């Protein structure tokens, strides 16, 4: 048994050596001399939007040479669906060619229909040259008087770059003005041509594959082909027709910036609280540590609110930055202070123990006036001086586009409910334990689980925001910055009686 296994292994090694000897030394070391023939292999053709649908190159109807040679492929290449055969183009190292004829052929009606279907489905051909992939379109589609016309590219140009005696890159350029019309079901005479250009480059051979990882010009060439066909053929609908309005500055920009600043501060406060909880500051018997940390950290993070608010306010063209700072400082603290005054007054009236003494209130006011407010102003000054000009990716029209009447489920109140329901359902269970801890009914210890719920809350809120914004833009409502004016949408009026 052992001798049989050894003999089988020797046979496999001999087979591998024999197959390797069939490959020329040029293809192994990728070094060539001027005039050396470099084989170009045709692989397959496939639709641009469905790479898994592949067909043999010559099955489409291209010129079939007299002696077609198949390249020996590895097991992985065969499993990948590669079928490399010699292409009808003769490419010699450093030899340029101009409008060289490949063949002349009369395409039958069946071949015309096959080519036309390939052009309609944006078929690409896939070739291999010195182990480099070569891609190009079979043809193009043009709109003429609301009718599609299909054109087959018959002239291809190979732009090859080299460094000393090695090939660095290759690009297939199709001549858009040298085509054959395949719109009608009739036989067509076609002569296939090709041109070869060589260009010297300083890119080393070891880095020649980087072009396939860095969004090369080949990909841009393929994308331009697709966009040039559909840019004017498709009518703009939905969010496409409001591209000139989506970057218009929102109304009430000072309030908008103040909301951004306060929200950023509260998010930072939450993160710091979680950090303190992880390190064990809020242990079971350290009563009151959570409320103390909330007050102190909120005061210390006021600079973040001031910076964020004035930065965005100035970037949106705002000028009264100091008033924006005052609004930012009072946006959260103002309603909180009024609520506290009401509850504390009721507690004092009923002589409840929850009423805060005057000394504690005085300390909180000092923290706000001596720490929070100065940091708010300091952050606002930094944000005002570091603001950058707002640069929209597209031009904004002079006059805003009228928003069409919206259905009830696209109105502000409905979408507010939709946007708040799912995030609230994520945290509703944890809110009970948090409020119970804040109002001293019990001690809260599940900070690890709470942190996981917090991450889920951020993810759900982000997904809901993106989804609702998309639905809003699809309804041609360009006020996506925030839904500040629910009554500004046109309301259909009843028709007058005759």
N, C-alpha and C positions, 0 to 999 in steps of 0.2 A: 504493500500500500504506500509506504514512504517513497519507494522508487518511482511509482506512478505520479505522485504529487510533485516530486522533484522534476520529472520529465515534463510535466505540464507547465511548471513554472519556467523552465528553460525555453519551452516553445513560445510562451507568451513574451518573454524577454527578447527572443529572436525576432518575433513578429513586430514588436515595438521598434527595434533597431532597424529592421528592414523598411518600415513605413517612414521612419525618420530620414533614412537615406534617400528616399524619393523626393524629399523637399530640397530645393536648391539652397545653396549657401547664402544666396542673396536674401531669401526670405527669412533665414534664421538670424542673421546678424543685422539685417536692415541696412546694409551698406551697398551702394551702387556706384557705378562709373557712368560717365556720360554716354548715353546711347543704350544703356542696359534696359531690357524690356522688364517693366514692372507689371505684373498681372493685375488686372481689374476684374473682380468677380461680381457678377450680378446675383443678388440673393433672392429677394422677394418683393412683392408689391402689397400694400395694405392701406386701408382707410386711415386718415389722420386721427379720427376720433375713436377708432377701435383697433388698437395695435394687435390684439389677439386674432383678428381676422386676416390671415395671410394667404397669398397665392404665389405660385412660381412666376418668375419674371417673364419668361418667354410665353407663358400661357395667355398673357394679355394681348399679344399680337406684335411685339417688337421683332426687329430683324433677327433671324436665327442664323448664326454662322454655320459654315460647313462642318467645321471640327469644333464641337462644343466639348470642353474638358470640365470634368467635375473635380472640385477640390476635396481632398480627403479631410473629413471632419472628425472632431473628437466626439465622445459620447455626449458631453454637455451641449455641444453645438447641435447635434442631432435632436436632443431632447428639447432644445430651444426653438426648433422648427427651421433652422438654417439649412438652406440648400444652395450652396455656392457653386456657380458654374461660370465659365469664362464669358466675359462681356465682349461685345463686338467693337470695343474701342481699344486702339493701340496707343499705349502711353509709354514713352521712353524717357529715361531720366535726363532732364535738362533739355529736351527737344520740344520746341514749341510748334504748334500746328494751328492753322487758321481755316475755318470752314471746311474741314476735311469731311469727305463723304463717307458715311457708314454703309448705306445701301439705299436702293430705290425699290419701292414696294407699292403695290396696289392693294389697298385695304378693302376687303369685301364688306358687304353690308353687315354681316355678323360681327366682323372685327370692328367696324365703325360703331356699332351699337355697344360692343364690349368696352371700347375706349371711352365712349360717351358716358356710360354708366360709371366708369372709374373716375372720370373728371367730375361728374356730378357729386360723387361721394368723397371728393378731395383725396384721391389716392396718391400715395408716395411710393417711389421706388427706393430700394435699399441696396446699396452696393458696398463692397469692401475693397480698399486699396491700401496695400502695405499694412494690413490689420487696422486701418482707420475706416470708420463708417462714413458713407457718402449718402446723403438723402436729397431728394428733389421731388417736385410735384410733377405729375403726369401731364396736367393741363390746367386750364383756368375757365371760369364761368364769367360771362359778361351779360349785363342787362342792356337790351337795345329795344326801345319802344315797348316796354313792359313784357318783353319776351327774352327768355334765356337763350344765349348762344354758347356753344361749347367748343373750346379750342384745344388742340393737342400741341404740346411743345415738341418741335422737331429738331431744335438746335440747342445743344447743351455745351456749356463752357466749364472746363475744369480749371480752377485756380489752385495751383499747388505751391505750397511754400516748402523750402528746403534749407538745411543748414549743413554746409560742406557736402558730405556724401550721403546724407540721410534725409528722408522725407519727414517733414514736421506736421503738415496739415494739408487738407484738401477740401475744397468747397465746390459744389455743383451749382452753377447759375444758369437758369433757363432764360432764353431770349423771349421776352414777352411779345415782341413785334415779329417774331418769326414762327408763326403757328399755322395749323391746318384746321379749317372749319369742319366740325363733325356734327353740326346741328341737324342736317338732313340725313335720311336713311338712303344713302347712295354711295357707290364706290368712289374712293378717293385715291389719287396718286400722291404719294408722299416720299420725299427724300430726307433721310435722317442725316444730320450733320453734327460735328463736334469740333470744339476749339480747345487747345491746351495752352495755358499760361503758367510759367514758372516764376516764382518770386523768392528772393533770398530773405531770410529772417535770422535773428539772433537768438531765437528761442532754442534752448538745448533739447536734445532728443529725450532726455529723462522727463521733461515737463510737457511733452507734446500732448499728453492726454488731459492736461488741465483744461483745455478748451471745451471739453465735454462736461465739465463740472461747473463752469463759471458763466452760464448763460451766453454762449458764443454767438457770433454774428449769424451763424447758420440758423439758429432758432429764431432770431429776429427776422431773418429772411423768410422763414416759413410762416411766421405770424403775420408779416406784412402782406403776404399773398392772400391770406384769409380775410384780413380786415379790409383790403382794397376792394374786395368783391362786395362785402356786406355793409360798408359804411353808408352808402347812399341808397342801397336797395331796400333796406328795412326802414319802416316808418317808426319814428320815436314814439313810444307809448310809456305810460306809467312813470317810473322814476327817471327814465332817460330824458323826458321832455322838461324836467325841472332842474337840469344840471347847472343852469345859470342862476338859480335862486337858492340852492342849498347852502351856500357859503355866505349868504347875506347876513350881516350882523343882527343878532336877535334884539328884540325890543326889550326895554327895561334892563339894559346890560349891567347896570350897577347892582340890581337885585340878583341877577343871574350870577355875577361874579361873587357876590357875598354868599350865595348858597354854595358855590364851589369851595370857597375858602372855609366856611363853617363845616361843610361835609368832610373836607380833607383833614381838618383838625380833629373831628370826632373819630374818623378812621384811625388816625395816628394815636389818639387816646386809647382806643380799643386795643390796638396792637401792644402798646406799653403795658396795659393792664394784664394782658395775657402773658407777657414776658415776666412780670412780677409774680403772677400766679404760678408759673412754671418753676421759678427759683424758690418758691415756698414762702413768700411774704404773707400771703393770706391764709395762714394755717388756722386750725379750728378755734383756738382760744385767743387769737388776736382779733378781738371784736372791734369793729369800727375802722380797721385798716383799709378796707375797700373804699369806704366813703372818703377817708382822708386822702387816699391815693387819687381818687377821681378829681377832687378839688385841686390838689397840688399839680397834678399832671396837666389838667385842663389849663391852668394858669401858665404853666411853662411852655405849652404848645401853642399859645396864642400867636406867636411869631409866624408859625406855619400858616395859620388862617390869614394873617395880614399879607404875607408874601403871595400866597396863591390868589387871593382876591384881587389885589392891585396889579399883579402880573397879567391876569386875564383881562381885567378891566382896561388897563392901558393898551393891551394888545388888540382889543376890540375897538379902539379909538376913543375911549373915555378920557376925560380931562380933569374932572373933579374927584381926584383920587382920595382926598382926605374925607370927603363925605362918604365915599365908598367904604373907607375904613370904619367910620362910625357905624354905618349900617351893618358891616360884618361883625363888629363887636357886640352889637345889640340884637342881632338876628336870633341867636340862641339864648343869650343871657337875659334879654328883655322879657320874653314870655315866661322863662323859668323864674325870673325874679317876681313877676306879677303873681304867678301861681303860688310861689312860696309865701308872699305877703298875705294872700287870701287865706291859705291853709294855716299859717302861723297865727293870724288874727283870730280865726275860728278856734284854734287850740287854746289861745290865751283866754278867750271869752268863756270857754268851758273848763278852764283850769286843767287842761290835759297835760300830761307829762311830755308829750311830743313837742310842745312849744319850746323853741330855742331861746336861750337867755340872750340879753342884749350884748354881752361880752362876745359870745360866739358869732353873732351877726356882725359885730364890729370887726372881728378878725377876718371874716370872709370878705367884707367890703375892702379892708386894707389889702388883702391879697389881690383883689381885682384891680384896685386903683394903682398899687405900687409895683405889681408884677405883671399881671395879665395885660393891662392897657398899654404900658410902655413897650412890652414885647410886641404887641399888636402893631404899634406905630413903627417900631424898628423894622419888623418884617415887611410892612407896607412900603417903607422907603427903599428897602433892598429890592422888592418886587417891581417898584416903579422904575428904578434905575437899570434893571436887568431885562426889561421887556424887549421883545423882538417884534419886528413888523409882521403883521398877519399876511401870509402869502397863500392864497387859495390856489388849488391845483388847476382851476379853470376860471374863466372870466365870469364875473357876476354881471347880470343884466342891469340896466339903469332903473327899470321899473319892475316891481315884483309881479309875478304871475298870479292871476286870480285863482284861488283855491276852489275847486268844484264842490258842490254840496256833498257832504259826507253822510253815510248811513249811521244809524244810531250806535252800532257796535264799533265804529271808528271814532266816535266822539271822545272828548277828553275824560268825562266822568266814567264812561264805560271802561276805557283803557286804564284809567287809574285803578279801578277795582281789579282788573285783570292783572295789572303789574304788581299789585300788593298782595293778592290772594296766595299765590304760590310761595313767595318768600316768607309770608307770615305762617303758612302751614308748616314750613321747615322748622321754625323756631318757637312755635306756640307752646310746645311742651316745656321747653327750657325756660321760657319767660316766667312760668309759674314759680319755679325754683329761684330764679334770679330776683324777682320781686319779693318773694318770701325772705330772701337773704338781706335785701336792701332794707326792708321794713322790720328786720330783727325778729322774725318768727323762728328762723332756723339758720344754721351756718351752711354755707354753700362750699362744697369740696370737689365737685366734679368738673374741674377746669379743663382736664384733658378732653373729655367728651364734648364740653362746650366749645373748645377750640375747633374740633372737627365739624361741629354744627355751624360754627362761624364760617369756615372755609366753604362748606356746602351752600350757605346763604349767599356768599359772594358769587359763587359760580351760577347759582340759579338766578340771582338778580342780573348778572351780566347777560345770560342767555335770554332772559325775558326782555331786557332792554334792547338787545340787538334785534330780536324778532319783531317787537312792536314798532321799532324804528323802521324796519324794512316794510312792514305793512303800511305804515304811515306814508313813506315815500312812494310806495306803489300806488297809493290813492292820490298822488300828485299834491300831497300836503307837504310843502317844503319847510314848514316851521318845526324842524326836528330838534333844534337846540333845546327847547323845552316848550311844554304846552301851556303858555302863559295866558292865552286869551281864548277860552272856550266859546265865548259868544261872538267871536269875530268871523266865524264861518257864515257864509250866506245861507239864510233860511228861506226855503221856497215860500212864496206868497200866494195866497189863493187868487184865482182869476176873478176879475171884476164881473159883475152881472151886466149884461147888455142893457 
